[in-house]
Amino acid sequence: MEEAKVILKQIAQNIPDTAYGAERMMLIGDLVSRQSQEERVLIKRLFDSFLLRMADISASDIDLGGFGSQGKVWYRVFGSKKPELSQGSFTFDEINLLILTILLERQRQFLFENRNLDFSYTIMHNGQMLRFRADTYFDLDQLALNMRAINVVVRPYKGLDLHPNVTKILSLLHTKEGLILVTGITGSGKSSTLDTIIDANNHSVDGHIVIIASPVEYVHKSDKCIVRHREIGRDVHSFKEGAVQSLRQDPDIIVIGEMRDPDTIMTALEITDSGHKVFSTLHTSSAVESIDRIIGEVHPNEQERVRNRLADVLKCVISQKLIPSLDGKRVLAKEVLVANPSVKAAIKNNNTSEIYQMMSESGEQGMITMEQDLKRLYLAKRISLENAMNFANNKRRLQQILNLVPQGDLI
C-alpha cells in the first residue's frame, strides 16, 4: 500500500495551486484519466484496503475526504463514528485523487455537474462479492465520500419478529396486491428489512420481482422468483420511469427503493391501484408520520384524491429504529401499522391522529407502537431505560406504559 501512497503524492504534486473548486476537481479528473493501468490498480487496492478494514472492526460506514474529515479515514462502529488512526493521514488532493480513481468517466462528469453522486461499488475478496452503497459530494470545494457496507447475507426473516397476520400481508403467497412501506430515518436498517422480506418471498412463492433502487444494494439470486435489479442512472433514468416500465414486464412484486418526490409517490399509488404488490421506503420516524408525509408531499388540490387512494391500497407500514443495546451493539425496535377498516376510515376522514391509539389496542392483529416495542426490549434487558426514552417518539406515553408516571398525569 505504501507504493500507492507514493503514487498519490507524485500525482498530487502536478496539480496547480491556482485552480479552485470544481475546476480543480476537473483537472484532477483529467490526471486520473491519464493514469497508467498499473497506477490505477495500485490506487484502487489502497482504497479497497480501507473497505476490507470495515469487516475487521464491524463497521457499518466509512467516511473520508472533504474539510470535515481532516485527512483521516473515519468508521462508524455500532453507532459511533471515529477516525481510524492506523490508516494514516492524507492531503485533500490525495483523497480527491483516490475518490476520482474509483469512478468511471461518466460518473465523474455527473459528479462535476451535479455536485453529488450516488453509486454502488463492488470488490471481490476471497471469492466473495462485497458490495457498498456510496455517496460522494463536495465539502468546502473538496470531495468527500461515504460508503455503507451492504450485508453479504440477508438477515433471517424470523429475526424481524413479526406477527403471523403481518407475515401474511407481506407474503405474495397470501396477499397479491397492496402497498407496504418500510420507514425510518437514515441508518435505521430499512434496506436490510426490505431485503429480508424480498428474500422470504423469493424463496417461498413462484413469481417475478422487479427492484428499482438508487443504488442497488443487496443483489438477490433468483430462486422461486425471477428477480430483476434496475439501478437509477445505470439501468433506468428515475424511480417513476422504472415503476411505469415495470408494468410492461409482467411483475408480481415491484420494489420502489424510495418514495422521495411527488411524482414517485403518485406513480407508486397508481401502479398499486392497478392490482400489483408494491414495497417502498420513506424517511419518516413513525407509521402515522409516513401517512401524513405521503399526503403532504402532493399539491393541495391532489391531497383529497391521494388520501382516498392511499386508504384503498395501503396494507402495512413498518417503521423502525436501531437502538444501542446493552451488549454494545444495536437492536431493532419497530412499530407496525396494519391498514384495517378502522385505519382506512381514519385516513379517508383525515383523522390520522386517531391511528396511534388504534395501533396500541390492536396487538392481536399484529400492530404495535414504537413505545410498546421499546418497553418490550427494556423489560427483556436488551436496552437501557435511557436509550428507550431517547428513541421514543412519544416519551410521555412510554413513561406511562412503564408506570413511571401516574395514569392521570398523561396528557
Secondary structure, 3 states (H helix, E strand, C coil): CHHHHHHHHHHHCCCCCCCCHHHHHHHHHHHHHCCCHHHHHHHHHHHHHHHHHHHHHCEEEEEEEHHHHCCCCEEEECCEEEECHHHCCCCHHHHHHHHHHCCCHHHHHHHHHHCEEEEEEEEEECCEEEEEEEEEEEECCEEEEEEEECCCCCCCHHHHCCCHHHHHHHCCCCCCCEEEEEECCCCCCHHHHHHHHHHHHHCCCCEEEEEEECCCCCCCCCCCEEEEEEEECCCECCHHHHHHHHCCCCCCEEEECCCCCHHHHHHHHHHHHCCCEEEEEECCCCHHHHHHHHHHHCCHHHHHHHHHHHHHHEEEEEEEEEEECCCCCEEEEEEEEECCHHHHHHHHCCCHHHHHHHHHCCHHHCCECHHHHHHHHHHCCCCCHHHHHHHCCCHHHHHHHCCCCCHHHCC
